[in-house]
Amino acid sequence: MAQSSSNEIKRAGSNDLEDERGVDVAQIQAQLRMSVPERVRTMVAVANAQIAMREAAKNQSVVD
């Protein structure tokens, strides 16, 4: 994995740090501080929320 130089990390907002690809570095660092079970629970919750949003959007498009 290539190391990022300091000029590749830029300020995206008031408290957000993103790398040159737009990846939220602070979020990745926070996830790496979690234990594996905590990380899995978080990822499952995010996936379930995304599935629910897709279903809601699909149902909304059928109504319209």
C-alpha positions in Angstrom: 0.0 0.0 0.0 1.4 3.3 -1.0 1.9 5.9 1.7 0.1 9.2 1.3 2.1 12.4 1.5 0.8 15.2 3.6 -0.2 17.2 0.5 -2.6 14.4 -0.6 -4.7 14.9 2.5 -6.9 18.0 2.2 -9.5 19.8 4.2 -13.0 19.0 2.8 -15.0 20.8 5.5 -14.8 22.2 8.9 -13.9 18.9 10.6 -13.6 16.4 7.7 -10.4 15.1 6.4 -10.4 13.4 3.1 -7.6 11.9 1.1 -7.1 12.5 -2.6 -9.8 9.9 -3.5 -12.4 11.5 -1.2 -12.1 8.8 1.5 -13.0 10.1 4.9 -9.7 9.4 6.8 -11.2 10.2 10.2 -14.0 7.6 9.7 -11.5 4.9 8.7 -9.3 5.7 11.7 -12.4 5.5 14.0 -13.4 2.1 12.5 -9.8 0.8 13.0 -10.0 1.8 16.7 -13.1 -0.5 17.1 -12.9 -4.1 18.0 -13.8 -6.6 15.3 -17.2 -7.4 16.7 -18.0 -3.6 17.0 -16.8 -3.1 13.4 -19.0 -5.9 12.2 -22.1 -4.6 14.1 -21.5 -1.2 12.6 -21.1 -2.5 9.1 -24.2 -4.7 9.4 -26.2 -1.7 10.6 -25.0 0.4 7.7 -25.8 -2.4 5.2 -29.3 -2.9 6.7 -30.0 0.8 6.5 -28.8 0.9 2.9 -31.1 -2.1 2.0 -34.0 -0.3 3.8 -33.4 2.9 1.8 -33.3 0.9 -1.5 -36.6 -0.9 -0.7 -38.2 2.5 0.3 -37.0 4.0 -3.0 -38.2 1.1 -5.0 -41.6 1.2 -3.3 -41.8 5.0 -3.8 -41.1 4.6 -7.5 -44.0 2.1 -7.8 -46.4 4.5 -6.1 -45.4 7.5 -8.4 
